[in-house]
């Protein structure tokens, strides 16, 4: 046997370094790509992008950034904007903007934190089959950095979801198992979906283990992990695989903070109510406590975003988890038709009786066989509906169209307005109220629809102002009593902001009704449950401060106001975006406006000591603190990402 060569050691070491170098290079390939916003601004600031009859979309692919022109979800034309092999921007054969010519409006529409987050989080994104490329390149790699592991988890999640029903046209042609209304999963197809789903859950869990401080766009990664389980529940419920859906839900998901939130939303609803939600965090924890704890299963939780999906409407008709059914008057054939994706509204003076509109649509027999027919058009934008006492409610919508989700809500209103309560989660936002906000009142963490002409309602910026104080007070008292030493995160802080706003609105109504002691106690309980030490006071505490001053509790209000001033001076996150590393002019104006509001209120309520405290504050603002965030939407130095 020959003696080993002296060159073996160095050659082996060189080979090992080469392999390691290739591994590191592959893992960090996504770091070489220019940011989504850089590409977007360069494109729309230089070229005429919009094209008649086509949708322009950015695609982040393995060989670089591309501009795709899509027609009916298929790529009709494409231009490369940046090359990964060359590591440089290219000059696409597009017509340039003339000097002084305004940029495309589409560029501003796409320039949002939400859109940017998807492109930043995923190594590749924005084209059919992007998740397959991510899995192919990153799926078998070990020791991925957190942001790459997060992108891989998202890829597995999208791959699993699109296997069932490719609602967003993200997968390659023919990728989805379910396309038609009558399709059902085979055993093998279900197993394939569950394999991808379990990989997504496992990857999120691994990320939470190695980097529990990692923040996603919706909050902490543990929340994203738990949402993924409930997303699987939702997907399989829509596929009518109910036993498999329930098996997706682990009994230990969600910490107490989100379980308390879910119970508070459900406790805000009347018996057998329909509760409309809109996002993940105001939907998934609610389903969780209904599935695992059996809590308030009488409430049918309907997600407004999902109501745009035909399969979701079909799946919710029997109800969910024992709730009363949702018997839409319009048949499945209508909701599965492309014609139901939107209905056009004319600017006529007609007030349309909602029951008659739904009845007319149902009698026309719109179905999937009518795809080439012209869009459905209604002759006005004002509607009327008869309430439980025979009174007629009138309202108007601001849009010139109704999406399928709005049609589904109006369909349910026409069916159950006199017999079943309707609630909207406060997290849904004014656009979700469909013009009905003047007929709503706050009840806990929901806005309850009140179809009674004797109620004189008012709104502020589209938000209902009336409050059903007694029921709301009970919801908040229970919520605050159960609040423990929860850790503050981006997602939780947004929710606590909602708690403070709605609890203060309830306290204001209690004071107007003569329950001053109850009003003061509710405000103090709220700020005690979510103290500044863990939930830094932001400008939303101005309302509680002002109410306490008005109700004669000056010392308590002064103390809270002093903390707010300290936060404004030293903590940039109490005003600016969570990923801010610089202070923008808008943030400075907000700070100045808050200080001026405090100064004005202190003068009005003769809070001399606090006014002196304000006058003693140094002028100007200190340099902002750099807030280090781990979620992919945050602005991070390259060194930290690497």
C-alpha positions as CSV (number, residue, x, y, z in Angstrom):
1,X,0.0,0.0,0.0
2,X,1.5,3.3,-1.1
3,X,2.2,6.0,1.5
4,X,-0.2,8.9,1.3
5,X,1.0,11.9,-0.7
6,X,2.2,15.0,1.2
7,X,-0.2,17.0,-1.1
8,X,-3.3,15.3,0.3
9,X,-3.8,17.6,3.2
10,X,-3.6,20.9,1.3
11,X,-5.6,19.6,-1.6
12,X,-8.4,18.4,0.8
13,X,-8.4,21.7,2.6
14,X,-8.6,23.6,-0.6
15,X,-11.5,21.4,-1.8
16,X,-13.3,21.9,1.5
17,X,-12.9,25.6,1.3
18,X,-14.2,25.6,-2.2
19,X,-17.3,23.6,-1.2
20,X,-17.9,25.8,1.7
21,X,-17.4,28.9,-0.4
22,X,-19.9,27.6,-2.9
23,X,-22.4,26.8,-0.1
24,X,-22.1,30.3,1.4
25,X,-22.4,31.9,-2.1
26,X,-25.5,29.9,-2.9
27,X,-27.1,30.7,0.5
28,X,-26.6,34.4,0.1
29,X,-27.4,34.7,-3.6
30,X,-30.5,36.7,-2.8
31,X,-28.3,39.3,-1.1
32,X,-26.8,40.2,-4.5
33,X,-30.2,41.3,-5.8
34,X,-31.1,45.0,-5.8
35,X,-34.1,45.8,-3.5
36,X,-37.6,45.8,-4.9
37,X,-38.1,49.5,-4.4
38,X,-34.8,50.3,-6.2
39,X,-36.0,48.3,-9.2
40,X,-39.5,49.7,-9.1
41,X,-38.3,53.4,-8.9
42,X,-35.7,52.9,-11.6
43,X,-38.3,51.3,-13.9
44,X,-41.2,53.7,-13.4
45,X,-38.9,56.7,-13.2
46,X,-37.3,56.0,-16.6
47,X,-39.8,54.1,-18.8
48,X,-43.4,54.1,-19.9
49,X,-44.5,50.9,-18.3
50,X,-48.3,50.7,-18.7
51,X,-49.6,48.8,-21.7
52,X,-53.1,48.6,-23.0
53,X,-54.7,45.2,-22.3
54,X,-51.9,43.9,-20.2
55,X,-50.8,43.9,-16.6
56,X,-47.2,44.9,-15.8
57,X,-45.6,42.8,-13.0
58,X,-42.1,42.6,-11.6
59,X,-40.6,39.1,-11.4
60,X,-37.6,38.3,-9.2
61,X,-36.2,35.1,-10.9
62,X,-33.1,33.0,-10.5
63,X,-31.4,34.9,-13.3
64,X,-32.4,38.4,-12.3
65,X,-35.2,41.0,-12.2
66,X,-37.7,41.0,-15.1
67,X,-40.7,43.0,-16.2
68,X,-43.6,40.7,-17.3
69,X,-46.6,41.8,-19.3
70,X,-49.4,39.4,-18.4
71,X,-52.7,38.8,-20.3
72,X,-55.2,36.5,-18.5
73,X,-52.5,35.3,-16.1
74,X,-50.1,34.3,-18.9
75,X,-46.9,36.1,-19.8
76,X,-47.3,37.7,-23.2
77,X,-44.0,39.7,-23.2
78,X,-41.0,40.2,-20.9
79,X,-38.0,42.4,-20.5
80,X,-34.9,41.8,-18.3
81,X,-34.2,44.7,-16.0
82,X,-31.2,43.4,-14.0
83,X,-29.0,40.4,-14.6
84,X,-27.7,38.2,-11.7
85,X,-24.8,36.7,-13.7
86,X,-23.7,40.2,-14.7
87,X,-24.6,41.8,-11.4
88,X,-25.8,44.9,-13.2
89,X,-28.9,46.8,-14.5
90,X,-29.7,46.3,-18.2
91,X,-31.4,48.6,-20.7
92,X,-34.7,47.1,-21.7
93,X,-36.2,47.9,-25.1
94,X,-38.9,50.1,-23.6
95,X,-40.0,53.6,-24.5
96,X,-38.5,56.2,-22.2
97,X,-40.4,59.0,-20.4
98,X,-40.1,62.4,-21.9
99,X,-38.6,65.1,-19.7
100,X,-41.2,66.3,-17.2
101,X,-43.6,63.4,-18.1
102,X,-45.2,62.1,-14.9
103,X,-44.5,58.5,-13.8
104,X,-47.0,55.7,-14.2
105,X,-49.6,55.7,-11.5
106,X,-49.1,52.0,-11.3
107,X,-45.6,52.6,-9.8
108,X,-47.1,54.3,-6.8
109,X,-49.7,51.6,-6.4
110,X,-47.0,48.9,-6.2
111,X,-44.8,51.0,-3.9
112,X,-46.1,49.7,-0.6
113,X,-44.5,48.1,2.4
114,X,-46.8,45.1,2.0
115,X,-45.7,44.5,-1.6
116,X,-42.1,45.1,-0.9
117,X,-42.2,42.6,2.0
118,X,-43.1,39.7,-0.4
119,X,-40.2,40.5,-2.7
120,X,-37.7,41.0,0.1
121,X,-38.8,37.9,2.1
122,X,-38.6,35.5,-0.8
123,X,-35.4,34.8,-2.8
124,X,-37.6,34.7,-5.9
125,X,-41.1,36.0,-6.3
126,X,-43.7,37.5,-8.7
127,X,-44.1,34.9,-11.4
128,X,-45.8,31.5,-11.8
129,X,-43.9,28.8,-10.0
130,X,-41.6,31.1,-8.0
131,X,-42.0,28.9,-5.0
132,X,-40.8,25.8,-6.9
133,X,-37.5,27.7,-7.8
134,X,-37.0,28.7,-4.1
135,X,-37.6,25.1,-2.9
136,X,-35.3,23.7,-5.6
137,X,-32.4,26.0,-4.6
138,X,-32.9,26.3,-0.8
139,X,-34.9,23.2,0.2
140,X,-31.9,20.9,1.0
141,X,-29.6,23.5,2.4
142,X,-28.6,23.5,6.1
143,X,-27.9,26.4,8.4
144,X,-29.7,28.9,6.4
145,X,-29.7,32.5,7.7
146,X,-33.0,33.5,9.2
147,X,-34.2,35.7,6.4
148,X,-33.5,32.9,3.8
149,X,-35.2,30.3,6.1
150,X,-38.2,32.5,6.3
151,X,-38.3,32.8,2.5
152,X,-38.2,29.0,2.2
153,X,-41.1,28.6,4.7
154,X,-43.2,31.0,2.6
155,X,-42.3,29.0,-0.5
156,X,-43.4,25.7,1.1
157,X,-46.6,27.4,2.3
158,X,-47.5,28.8,-1.2
159,X,-46.6,25.4,-2.8
160,X,-49.1,23.7,-0.4
161,X,-51.8,26.2,-0.8
162,X,-51.6,26.3,-4.6
163,X,-51.7,22.5,-4.8
164,X,-55.3,22.8,-3.6
165,X,-56.7,25.8,-5.4
166,X,-54.4,28.4,-7.1
167,X,-56.5,31.4,-6.3
168,X,-53.7,33.9,-7.0
169,X,-52.4,32.2,-10.2
170,X,-49.0,31.6,-8.5
171,X,-48.4,28.1,-9.7
172,X,-47.5,26.7,-13.1
173,X,-50.4,25.7,-15.4
174,X,-52.0,22.6,-14.1
175,X,-50.3,22.7,-10.7
176,X,-53.6,22.9,-8.7
177,X,-55.4,19.6,-7.9
178,X,-58.7,21.4,-7.6
179,X,-60.0,23.7,-10.3
180,X,-63.7,23.0,-10.9
181,X,-66.5,23.1,-8.4
182,X,-67.0,19.4,-8.4
183,X,-63.3,18.4,-8.0
184,X,-62.3,16.4,-4.9
185,X,-58.9,15.3,-3.6
186,X,-57.6,11.8,-4.1
187,X,-55.7,10.2,-1.2
188,X,-52.4,10.7,-3.0
189,X,-53.2,14.4,-3.7
190,X,-54.1,15.0,0.0
191,X,-50.8,13.4,1.1
192,X,-48.8,15.5,-1.4
193,X,-50.5,18.7,0.0
194,X,-49.9,17.6,3.6
195,X,-46.3,16.9,2.9
196,X,-45.7,20.5,1.7
197,X,-47.9,21.9,4.5
198,X,-45.9,20.0,7.1
199,X,-42.6,21.3,5.6
200,X,-43.9,24.8,5.9
201,X,-44.9,24.4,9.5
202,X,-41.6,22.6,10.3
203,X,-39.5,25.4,8.7
204,X,-41.3,28.1,10.6
205,X,-40.9,26.1,13.8
206,X,-37.1,25.7,13.1
207,X,-36.8,29.5,12.5
208,X,-38.6,30.2,15.8
209,X,-36.2,27.8,17.5
210,X,-33.0,29.3,16.2
211,X,-34.1,33.0,16.0
212,X,-37.2,33.6,18.2
213,X,-36.7,37.3,17.9
214,X,-37.3,37.2,14.1
215,X,-40.1,39.5,13.1
216,X,-42.3,39.0,10.1
217,X,-44.6,41.6,8.6
218,X,-47.5,40.5,10.8
219,X,-45.5,40.1,14.0
220,X,-43.2,37.6,15.7
221,X,-42.3,34.4,13.9
222,X,-44.1,32.3,16.5
223,X,-47.3,34.0,15.4
224,X,-46.5,33.2,11.8
225,X,-45.9,29.6,12.7
226,X,-49.2,29.3,14.4
227,X,-51.0,31.1,11.6
228,X,-49.6,28.5,9.2
229,X,-51.3,25.7,11.1
230,X,-54.6,27.6,10.9
231,X,-54.0,28.4,7.2
232,X,-53.8,24.6,6.6
233,X,-57.1,24.3,8.5
234,X,-58.7,26.9,6.3
235,X,-57.3,25.4,3.0
236,X,-58.6,21.9,3.8
237,X,-61.9,23.2,5.1
238,X,-62.4,24.9,1.7
239,X,-61.5,21.6,0.1
240,X,-64.2,20.0,2.3
241,X,-61.6,17.7,3.9
242,X,-62.9,18.4,7.4
243,X,-61.2,15.7,9.4
244,X,-57.8,16.5,7.9
245,X,-58.5,20.2,8.5
246,X,-59.0,19.7,12.3
247,X,-55.8,17.5,12.5
248,X,-53.8,20.6,11.2
249,X,-54.6,22.4,14.4
250,X,-52.2,21.8,17.3
251,X,-53.7,22.3,20.8
252,X,-50.7,24.3,22.0
253,X,-50.8,27.0,19.3
254,X,-51.0,30.7,20.2
255,X,-49.9,32.2,23.5
256,X,-52.4,33.7,26.0
257,X,-52.3,37.1,24.4
258,X,-53.8,35.9,21.1
259,X,-56.3,33.5,22.8
260,X,-57.5,36.4,24.9
261,X,-57.8,38.5,21.8
262,X,-59.8,35.8,20.1
263,X,-62.2,35.4,23.0
264,X,-62.7,39.2,23.2
265,X,-63.7,39.4,19.6
266,X,-66.1,36.5,19.9
267,X,-67.5,37.7,23.2
268,X,-68.3,41.0,21.5
269,X,-70.8,39.3,19.3
270,X,-74.5,38.6,19.9
271,X,-75.7,35.0,19.8
272,X,-75.6,33.3,16.4
273,X,-73.9,36.3,14.9
274,X,-72.0,36.5,11.6
275,X,-68.7,38.2,12.3
276,X,-66.7,39.6,9.4
277,X,-62.9,39.7,9.7
278,X,-60.3,40.6,7.1
279,X,-56.7,39.5,8.0
280,X,-54.9,36.6,9.6
281,X,-54.6,37.8,13.1
282,X,-58.3,38.8,13.5
283,X,-59.4,35.4,11.9
284,X,-57.0,32.5,12.7
285,X,-56.9,32.8,16.5
286,X,-60.7,33.0,16.5
287,X,-61.0,29.8,14.6
288,X,-58.4,28.3,16.9
289,X,-60.4,28.9,20.2
290,X,-63.5,27.7,18.4
291,X,-61.9,24.4,17.2
292,X,-59.7,23.6,20.3
293,X,-61.7,25.2,23.2
294,X,-65.2,25.0,21.7
295,X,-65.6,28.7,22.6
296,X,-68.5,30.6,21.0
297,X,-69.0,28.2,18.1
298,X,-72.4,29.8,17.5
299,X,-70.6,32.7,15.9
300,X,-69.8,32.2,12.2
301,X,-66.5,33.9,11.5
302,X,-66.3,34.9,7.8
303,X,-63.1,36.4,6.3
304,X,-63.9,39.1,3.8
305,X,-60.8,38.5,1.8
306,X,-61.7,34.9,1.4
307,X,-65.2,35.7,0.3
308,X,-63.7,36.6,-3.0
309,X,-63.0,32.9,-3.5
310,X,-65.8,30.9,-4.9
311,X,-64.7,27.7,-3.1
312,X,-64.8,29.5,0.3
313,X,-68.4,30.7,-0.3
314,X,-69.4,27.1,-1.1
315,X,-67.6,25.7,2.0
316,X,-69.3,28.1,4.4
317,X,-72.8,27.5,3.3
318,X,-73.4,24.8,5.9
319,X,-71.9,27.0,8.6
320,X,-68.8,26.1,10.5
321,X,-68.2,24.1,13.7
322,X,-71.9,23.9,14.5
323,X,-72.8,27.5,13.8
324,X,-76.0,28.3,11.9
325,X,-75.6,28.0,8.2
326,X,-74.9,30.8,5.8
327,X,-77.7,30.2,3.3
328,X,-76.7,32.6,0.5
329,X,-79.7,33.2,-1.8
330,X,-77.5,33.3,-4.9
331,X,-76.5,29.8,-5.9
332,X,-73.0,28.3,-6.2
333,X,-73.2,28.6,-10.0
334,X,-73.4,32.4,-9.6
335,X,-70.4,32.6,-7.2
336,X,-68.3,30.3,-9.4
337,X,-69.0,32.4,-12.5
338,X,-66.4,34.9,-13.5
339,X,-69.2,37.4,-13.9
340,X,-69.7,37.4,-10.2
341,X,-66.1,38.6,-9.6
342,X,-67.4,42.2,-9.9
343,X,-70.7,44.0,-10.6
344,X,-70.6,47.5,-12.1
345,X,-72.6,50.4,-10.5
346,X,-74.0,53.3,-12.5
347,X,-74.3,56.8,-11.2
348,X,-78.1,56.7,-11.4
349,X,-80.4,58.3,-8.8
350,X,-82.2,55.0,-8.1
351,X,-82.3,53.6,-4.7
352,X,-82.1,49.8,-5.1
353,X,-84.0,47.5,-2.8
354,X,-81.3,45.0,-1.8
355,X,-83.7,42.1,-1.5
356,X,-85.0,42.8,-5.0
357,X,-81.5,43.1,-6.4
358,X,-80.4,39.7,-5.0
359,X,-83.6,38.1,-6.1
360,X,-83.2,39.5,-9.6
361,X,-79.6,38.2,-9.8
362,X,-80.7,34.8,-8.5
363,X,-83.5,34.6,-11.1
364,X,-81.2,35.5,-14.0
365,X,-79.4,32.2,-13.6
366,X,-75.9,33.6,-13.9
367,X,-73.6,30.6,-14.0
368,X,-70.2,29.3,-15.2
369,X,-71.6,28.9,-18.6
370,X,-72.0,32.7,-19.1
371,X,-68.3,33.6,-19.1
372,X,-68.5,35.5,-22.4
373,X,-71.5,37.6,-21.4
374,X,-71.2,41.3,-20.5
375,X,-70.6,42.4,-16.9
376,X,-73.5,42.6,-14.6
377,X,-74.5,46.3,-14.1
378,X,-76.8,47.9,-11.5
379,X,-78.5,51.2,-12.1
380,X,-77.4,53.0,-8.9
381,X,-75.1,53.2,-6.0
382,X,-77.7,53.6,-3.2
383,X,-79.4,50.7,-1.5
384,X,-82.2,50.1,0.9
385,X,-83.0,47.2,3.3
386,X,-86.0,46.5,5.6
387,X,-84.9,46.0,9.2
388,X,-86.3,43.8,12.0
389,X,-89.0,46.3,13.0
390,X,-90.1,47.0,9.5
391,X,-88.1,50.2,9.2
392,X,-86.1,50.8,6.0
393,X,-82.4,51.6,6.1
394,X,-80.8,53.5,3.3
395,X,-77.1,53.8,2.5
396,X,-74.7,54.4,-0.4
397,X,-71.4,53.0,-1.6
398,X,-68.6,55.1,-2.8
399,X,-67.2,52.6,-5.4
400,X,-68.5,52.1,-8.9
401,X,-68.3,48.4,-8.5
402,X,-69.0,45.6,-6.0
403,X,-66.5,42.8,-5.6
404,X,-67.6,39.2,-5.1
405,X,-67.0,39.5,-1.4
406,X,-69.3,42.6,-1.2
407,X,-72.0,40.7,-3.1
408,X,-71.7,37.8,-0.7
409,X,-72.1,40.2,2.3
410,X,-75.1,42.0,0.7
411,X,-76.6,38.5,-0.2
412,X,-76.4,37.5,3.5
413,X,-77.9,40.9,4.6
414,X,-80.9,40.4,2.3
415,X,-81.4,36.9,3.8
416,X,-80.8,37.5,7.5
417,X,-81.1,41.3,8.2
418,X,-84.2,40.8,10.4
419,X,-83.2,37.6,12.1
420,X,-79.5,37.4,12.7
421,X,-76.8,39.8,14.1
422,X,-74.1,41.1,11.9
423,X,-70.7,42.3,13.3
424,X,-67.5,43.6,11.8
425,X,-64.2,43.3,13.6
426,X,-62.7,46.7,14.5
427,X,-59.6,45.6,12.6
428,X,-61.3,45.4,9.3
429,X,-61.2,49.2,8.5
430,X,-63.7,51.7,7.0
431,X,-63.6,50.3,3.5
432,X,-65.0,47.0,4.8
433,X,-68.1,48.6,6.2
434,X,-69.5,49.0,2.6
435,X,-71.1,52.4,3.3
436,X,-73.0,51.1,6.3
437,X,-70.9,52.7,9.0
438,X,-73.6,55.2,9.9
439,X,-75.7,52.3,10.9
440,X,-73.1,50.7,13.2
441,X,-72.2,51.0,16.9
442,X,-69.1,49.8,18.7
443,X,-69.7,46.7,20.8
444,X,-66.5,45.5,22.4
445,X,-64.0,44.8,19.6
446,X,-66.7,44.8,16.9
447,X,-69.0,47.2,15.1
448,X,-72.5,45.9,15.3
449,X,-74.9,46.6,12.4
450,X,-78.1,48.2,13.7
451,X,-80.9,48.4,11.1
452,X,-83.2,50.7,13.1
453,X,-84.1,54.2,11.8
454,X,-84.5,55.5,15.4
455,X,-80.7,55.3,16.0
456,X,-79.1,58.5,14.9
457,X,-75.5,57.5,14.1
458,X,-72.4,59.5,13.3
459,X,-69.0,58.6,12.0
460,X,-65.5,60.1,12.0
461,X,-63.4,59.3,9.0
462,X,-65.6,56.4,8.2
463,X,-65.4,54.9,11.8
464,X,-68.7,54.5,13.6
465,X,-68.9,56.7,16.7
466,X,-71.9,55.3,18.8
467,X,-71.1,52.8,21.5
468,X,-73.1,50.1,23.2
469,X,-71.4,50.9,26.5
470,X,-72.5,48.2,28.8
471,X,-71.6,45.2,26.7
472,X,-68.3,46.9,25.6
473,X,-67.3,47.6,29.2
474,X,-67.8,44.0,30.1
475,X,-65.7,42.8,27.1
476,X,-62.8,45.1,28.0
477,X,-63.0,44.4,31.8
478,X,-62.6,40.7,31.0
479,X,-59.8,41.3,28.6
480,X,-57.8,43.5,30.9
481,X,-58.3,41.2,33.9
482,X,-56.7,38.3,31.9
483,X,-53.8,40.3,30.5
484,X,-50.5,39.0,31.9
485,X,-46.9,39.8,31.4
486,X,-47.1,39.6,27.6
487,X,-44.0,40.5,25.6
488,X,-44.5,43.5,23.3
489,X,-43.9,42.8,19.6
490,X,-44.8,44.6,16.4
491,X,-48.0,42.7,15.8
492,X,-49.1,42.8,19.4
493,X,-48.4,46.5,19.6
494,X,-50.8,47.2,16.8
495,X,-53.5,45.3,18.6
496,X,-52.9,47.0,21.9
497,X,-53.3,50.3,20.1
498,X,-56.8,49.1,19.1
499,X,-57.6,48.1,22.7
500,X,-56.7,51.6,23.9
501,X,-58.7,53.4,21.3
502,X,-61.9,51.3,21.6
503,X,-61.7,51.2,25.5
504,X,-61.3,55.0,25.6
505,X,-64.3,55.4,23.2
506,X,-66.3,53.2,25.5
507,X,-65.2,55.2,28.6
508,X,-66.3,58.4,26.9
509,X,-69.8,57.0,26.4
510,X,-69.9,55.7,30.0
511,X,-69.1,59.3,31.1
512,X,-71.8,60.7,28.9
513,X,-74.3,58.2,30.4
514,X,-73.3,59.4,33.9
515,X,-71.0,56.6,35.0
516,X,-67.9,58.7,35.6
517,X,-66.4,56.3,38.0
518,X,-66.8,53.4,35.6
519,X,-65.2,55.5,32.8
520,X,-62.2,56.4,34.8
521,X,-61.7,52.9,36.1
522,X,-61.9,51.5,32.5
523,X,-59.2,53.8,31.3
524,X,-56.9,53.2,34.2
525,X,-57.4,49.4,34.0
526,X,-56.5,49.6,30.3
527,X,-53.2,51.4,30.9
528,X,-52.4,49.2,33.8
529,X,-53.0,46.0,31.8
530,X,-50.7,47.4,29.1
531,X,-48.1,49.6,30.9
532,X,-45.5,51.8,29.4
533,X,-42.7,49.5,30.6
534,X,-43.8,46.8,28.2
535,X,-46.0,48.7,25.7
536,X,-44.4,52.1,25.3
537,X,-47.1,54.8,25.3
538,X,-47.6,56.3,21.8
539,X,-49.7,59.2,20.6
540,X,-52.9,57.1,21.0
541,X,-52.8,57.8,24.7
542,X,-53.7,61.4,24.1
543,X,-57.4,60.5,24.2
544,X,-57.2,58.8,27.6
545,X,-55.1,61.7,28.9
546,X,-57.7,64.2,27.7
547,X,-60.6,62.2,29.1
548,X,-59.0,61.9,32.5
549,X,-58.4,65.6,32.6
550,X,-62.0,66.3,31.6
551,X,-63.3,63.9,34.4
552,X,-61.2,65.6,37.1
553,X,-58.4,63.1,37.4
554,X,-55.5,65.5,36.7
555,X,-52.7,63.8,38.6
556,X,-53.2,60.5,36.8
557,X,-53.4,62.2,33.4
558,X,-50.3,64.4,34.1
559,X,-48.3,61.3,34.9
560,X,-49.3,59.5,31.7
561,X,-48.7,62.7,29.7
562,X,-45.2,63.1,31.1
563,X,-44.4,59.5,30.1
564,X,-45.7,60.2,26.6
565,X,-43.5,63.3,26.3
566,X,-40.4,61.3,27.4
567,X,-41.2,58.7,24.8
568,X,-41.6,61.3,22.0
569,X,-38.2,62.7,22.9
570,X,-36.3,59.4,23.2
571,X,-38.1,56.6,21.4
572,X,-38.6,56.9,17.6
573,X,-40.9,53.9,17.4
574,X,-43.7,55.8,19.2
575,X,-44.3,57.9,16.1
576,X,-42.5,56.5,13.1
577,X,-42.7,53.1,11.3
578,X,-41.3,50.1,13.1
579,X,-38.4,49.8,10.8
580,X,-37.3,53.4,10.9
581,X,-33.6,54.2,11.2
582,X,-34.0,57.8,10.4
583,X,-36.5,60.5,11.3
584,X,-38.6,61.8,8.4
585,X,-40.1,65.3,8.2
586,X,-43.6,63.7,8.6
587,X,-42.5,62.1,11.9
588,X,-41.1,65.4,13.1
589,X,-44.4,67.1,12.2
590,X,-46.3,64.4,14.1
591,X,-44.2,64.9,17.2
592,X,-44.7,68.6,17.1
593,X,-48.4,68.2,16.6
594,X,-48.7,65.9,19.6
595,X,-46.7,68.3,21.8
596,X,-48.9,71.2,20.7
597,X,-52.0,69.2,21.4
598,X,-50.8,68.4,24.9
599,X,-49.9,72.1,25.4
600,X,-53.4,73.2,24.3
601,X,-55.2,70.6,26.5
602,X,-53.0,71.4,29.5
603,X,-53.9,75.1,29.2
604,X,-57.6,74.4,28.8
605,X,-57.7,72.2,31.9
606,X,-55.4,74.5,33.9
607,X,-52.7,71.9,34.4
608,X,-50.1,74.4,35.5
609,X,-47.5,72.0,36.7
610,X,-47.6,69.9,33.6
611,X,-47.6,73.0,31.4
612,X,-44.4,74.1,33.2
613,X,-42.9,70.6,32.6
614,X,-43.7,71.0,28.8
615,X,-42.1,74.5,28.7
616,X,-39.0,73.2,30.4
617,X,-38.4,70.6,27.6
618,X,-35.4,71.3,25.4
619,X,-36.2,72.5,21.9
620,X,-35.7,70.2,18.9
621,X,-35.4,66.5,18.8
622,X,-32.4,64.2,19.5
623,X,-30.9,62.0,16.8
624,X,-33.1,59.0,16.4
625,X,-32.2,55.7,17.8
626,X,-31.4,52.9,15.3
627,X,-34.1,50.3,15.7
628,X,-32.8,46.9,14.7
629,X,-35.5,44.7,13.2
630,X,-35.2,41.2,11.8
631,X,-38.3,41.1,9.6
632,X,-37.6,41.2,5.9
633,X,-39.5,44.4,5.3
634,X,-37.2,46.3,7.6
635,X,-34.3,48.5,6.5
636,X,-31.2,46.5,7.5
637,X,-27.6,47.2,6.9
638,X,-25.9,44.8,4.5
639,X,-23.6,43.7,7.3
640,X,-26.4,42.5,9.5
641,X,-28.1,40.6,6.6
642,X,-24.9,38.8,5.9
